[in-house]
C-alpha cells in the first residue's frame, strides 16, 4: 500500500509540475527514505562495500565508511530522480531527446539489425534503464524489455502502462524465453538487465571479484541464435542532462566465441559502467548475500 502511494505521488508530480520542483520533492522523499528504510540502506551500503574492496579500498577504514555512506545517500536521491523521469516519460518528445540527451552508438544497433537476427541489449540497474528503452522506441527501434513483474498489482500496472504507452513491448519473466526467440526471429531488439538474477536459474560467476549469481539468459539466447549482444547504459551526466551510451557489438556466433569468453566480456562491461557511476546503481538488497 505504501509503495503504490509513493509511486502514484511521484507519477502525479512528474506529469503536472515543472521538473525542478518534482526533483526537489523527490529529493526530500529520497532523504527521508534513506534514513527510515534501514533494510534498503544496508543493502546499498553492502553492495558499495564490495565495489570499494574491488577497487582496493579498506572498507574498515573510517574515511572509506563515510564515503560509502555519502554515495549510498546519493543513490537514494538519484533513484528519486529516476522515478520522476520515468513517470514523466509521457511528456517525452523527440525535441527533448535532441536537447537533453546525448546519444552515442546508435550505429551499433543499426549494424545489429542489418544482420537480420535481432539483438540482445544488455544493461544493468544503472541510471535510467527504463527511459533508455523508451528513447529507443521513440527513435523507432523495435524494442522489447524483459521485466520482473512487481508484486503489487497496481504498481505493476502503472509501470507497464508507462512502458507500453511509448510502444515498448513488455516480456514478463515467466514468458521470457519463448517470447525472446519470437522477437529475435522478427529482427527485434530484446533488452535484459544482466546484474540481477530473478529466475532462480542463474550461473555463478566472479562479479567485482566475488562469486555472484547472474542471469544466464542473455548468454544462452545469444549462443543459440548467433545474434549480437550490444550494451546500453542511460546515465545522468548533470542536473538535467543525460548520456545514452551504446557500444559493442559482441558477435556471438557460436563458432567464434566460447561461453566463458562471452561471460567475461559481459561482466567486464557491467563492472566498468557501475564503477563509473556507483551512485546511480539501484540494487537495494545485498547482491552477494
MIBA-325199 format. One record per residue (C-alpha): z, x, y. Coordinates in pm, whole numbers, padded with zeros to 5 digits, always signed. Each point is the difference from the previous one (the first is absolute). Layout:
BEGIN
ZXY
...
This chain:
BEGIN
+00000+00000+00000
+00092+00281+00241
-00325+00182-00074
-00227-00299+00073
+00185-00062+00330
-00039+00368+00094
-00370+00011-00085
-00072-00339+00158
+00169+00112+00323
-00207+00320+00018
-00312-00202-00086
+00064-00232+00296
+00076+00288+00237
-00312+00193-00103
-00228-00296+00064
+00153-00135+00321
+00152+00288+00195
-00151+00315+00153
+00009+00286-00245
+00245+00209+00205
+00253-00286+00004
-00045-00060-00373
+00055+00372-00061
+00318-00006+00209
+00145-00292-00196
-00107+00162-00328
+00174+00322+00113
+00326-00190+00049
-00027-00179-00336
-00094+00324-00179
+00302+00186+00138
+00225-00286-00102
-00155+00003-00347
+00050+00377-00025
+00374-00032+00057
+00056-00319-00202
-00234+00048-00296
+00193+00269-00182
-00207-00008-00322
-00335+00049+00177
+00144+00269+00228
+00131+00192-00300
-00336-00037-00175
-00193+00146+00293
+00248+00285+00042
-00019+00079-00373
-00381+00020+00014
+00000+00210+00317
+00249+00237-00164
-00248+00065-00282
-00270+00074+00257
+00228+00239+00188
+00087+00184-00322
-00372+00025-00076
-00042+00169+00339
+00272+00249-00090
+00274-00151+00216
+00367-00001-00100
+00088-00371-00009
+00373+00084-00005
-00030+00166+00339
+00138-00221+00278
-00298+00054+00232
-00237-00104-00279
+00212-00308-00072
-00015-00099+00368
-00377+00052+00006
-00044-00216-00311
+00204-00277+00159
-00209+00017+00321
-00322-00024-00200
+00144-00288-00205
+00082-00194+00316
-00351+00057+00136
-00132-00125-00335
+00172-00336+00052
-00134-00018+00358
-00355+00083-00110
+00023-00262-00275
+00083-00260+00263
-00310+00102+00196
-00203-00012-00321
+00102-00363-00052
-00086-00090+00360
-00345+00157-00039
-00062-00165-00337
+00114-00346+00105
-00199+00034+00321
-00316+00083-00193
-00130-00349+00077
-00069+00132+00350
-00178+00311-00130
-00358+00038+00126
-00277+00257-00020
+00066+00081+00366
+00367+00076-00077
-00107+00224-00288
-00234+00194+00229
+00268+00045+00268
+00316+00058-00199
-00094+00135-00344
-00156+00339-00069
-00190-00020-00329
-00108+00313-00184
-00197+00009-00323
-00185-00332-00030
-00292+00202-00133
+00215+00067-00310
+00007-00373-00076
-00371-00031+00074
-00074+00279-00248
+00222-00164-00262
-00170-00339+00032
-00344+00164-00030
+00098+00108-00352
-00003-00371-00094
+00320+00036-00206
+00250-00117+00259
+00297+00219+00081
+00377+00035-00030
+00167+00027+00341
+00339+00173-00044
+00269-00020+00266
+00380+00001+00011
+00270-00206+00174
-00071+00197+00316
-00069-00116+00354
-00173-00337-00021
-00195-00011-00325
-00035-00379+00038
-00175+00038+00335
-00227+00266-00147
-00137-00252-00251
-00046-00259+00275
-00188+00250+00217
-00236+00079-00288
-00062-00371-00055
-00076-00048+00370
-00246+00290-00026
-00164-00197-00285
+00101+00219-00291
+00067-00205-00318
+00369+00075-00046
+00242-00120-00269
+00370+00085+00008
+00226+00015-00305
+00339-00140+00101
+00340-00072-00147
+00082-00362+00091
+00321-00048+00199
+00283-00164-00194
+00046-00257+00277
-00291-00243-00029
-00014-00080+00372
+00003+00370+00093
-00280+00061-00248
-00205-00287+00143
+00042+00144+00349
-00126+00344-00104
-00290-00136-00206
-00109-00224+00289
-00007+00294+00242
-00211+00207-00241
-00249-00266-00101
-00044-00133+00355
-00183+00326+00076
-00203-00011-00325
+00212+00247-00197
-00012-00099-00368
+00339+00001-00172
+00053+00106-00362
+00355-00072-00127
+00145+00265-00232
-00002-00233-00301
-00379-00038+00018
-00078+00348+00126
-00189+00174-00279
-00258-00271-00074
-00060-00088+00364
-00025+00366+00102
-00279+00052-00250
-00173-00316+00125
+00016+00123+00360
-00134+00344-00091
-00292-00156-00189
-00086-00175+00328
+00006+00341+00175
+00314-00089+00197
+00299+00210+00106
+00334-00043-00178
+00303+00118+00200
+00319+00104-00179
+00327+00165+00102
+00065+00313-00203
+00362+00079+00084
+00183-00283-00174
-00038-00130-00355
+00052-00377-00021
-00152-00053-00345
+00278+00158-00213
-00287+00184-00169
-00038+00308+00218
-00019+00371-00078
+00256+00269+00076
-00124+00277+00228
+00145+00251+00242
+00004-00160+00346
+00158+00215+00272
+00114+00232-00277
+00196-00260-00199
-00091-00221-00293
-00103-00343+00118
-00171-00303-00154
-00333-00064+00174
-00257-00274-00060
-00273+00113-00237
-00242-00280+00085
-00215+00195+00249
-00049+00288-00244
-00068-00229-00300
-00255-00211+00188
-00179+00296+00160
-00038+00184-00331
-00119-00312-00183
-00256-00097+00263
-00099+00333+00151
+00051-00141+00349
+00112+00218+00290
+00356+00019+00130
+00040+00013+00377
+00317+00029+00206
+00093-00203+00305
+00305+00030+00223
+00057-00220+00305
+00273+00154+00217
+00140-00039+00348
-00084+00294+00226
+00171-00125+00317
+00160-00313+00141
-00318-00209-00014
-00262+00225-00163
-00068+00038-00372
-00197+00232-00224
-00187-00116-00308
-00074+00309-00207
-00239-00043-00294
-00091+00298-00215
-00135+00103-00335
-00168-00094-00214
+00128+00122-00333
-00291-00052-00237
+00168-00131-00313
-00295+00031-00235
+00179+00039-00333
-00222+00298-00094
+00094+00205+00306
+00374-00038+00053
+00300-00018-00228
+00281-00253+00025
+00248+00267+00107
-00235+00131+00269
-00045-00349+00136
+00375-00057+00011
+00056+00333+00175
-00252-00083+00274
+00154-00344+00061
+00358+00127+00011
-00081+00289+00234
-00171-00235+00247
+00286-00251-00008
+00258+00275+00054
-00203+00150+00284
-00008-00323+00202
+00364-00097-00063
+00110+00349+00111
-00193-00048+00326
+00147-00345+00071
+00336-00028-00182
+00132-00256+00250
-00290-00231-00086
+00057+00001-00376
+00143-00340-00085
+00167+00018-00341
+00345-00152+00037
+00150+00075-00340
+00063+00337-00175
-00339+00084-00150
+00136+00274-00223
+00298-00193-00135
